[in-house]
Amino acid sequence: MQEELLEVVDERGRTLRLAPREEVHGNPELLHKVVHVLVLEPGGQGLLLQKRSMDKDVAPGLWDTSVGGHVAPGEELLEAARREMLEELGLQAPLQFLYSYIHRNPYESELVYTFKAHVPRDREFRFNASEIQEVRFWELEEIKRRLGSGIFSRNFEQEFGLYLQWAQT
């Protein structure tokens, strides 16, 4: 299997160098680009979340953003979001860019570019069972009530707060 390379970037997203995933993950000094997609039902009251596989090295078994993944070296952000949405959920849908932010934890640092897609609640998803245990729509009010309970990844909790701020503007 070919070693995955990631772009190490500055806070503006400018590429500094390429590094193996194993070097970037585990070193929070090295910032790398990721894309997230928030899959919302039309009307925006339901948000699709994925429950991460227990085999994941970050946030195993926790509920997380609808779609998330690394941006390949040289890949356009929109293309990365489309690719990740197809790989993780078997889904193709129009995407809208929302915002970007930096997420840091003791394990890694990510420059996150967030997009949204609207998809009907009754849509069937062909999710990648090696990465995802389960997917389901959550009411936004239910998510708000459950924040801080330990069932969501820290990254998702930061993401959700940013989304709520964005939605109010």
QUITA-V978814 format. One record per helix or strand of 2 or more residues. SS is the DSSP state (H for helix, E for strand). FROM is the first residue (numbers start at 0). TO is the last residue. Records with the same first field share a line. If there is no record, write none. Layout:
SS: FROM-TO + FROM-TO
//
This chain:
E: 4-8 + 14-19 + 30-39 + 45-51 + 62-63 + 66-69 + 95-103 + 108-117 + 131-138
H: 20-23 + 76-88 + 139-145 + 153-167
//
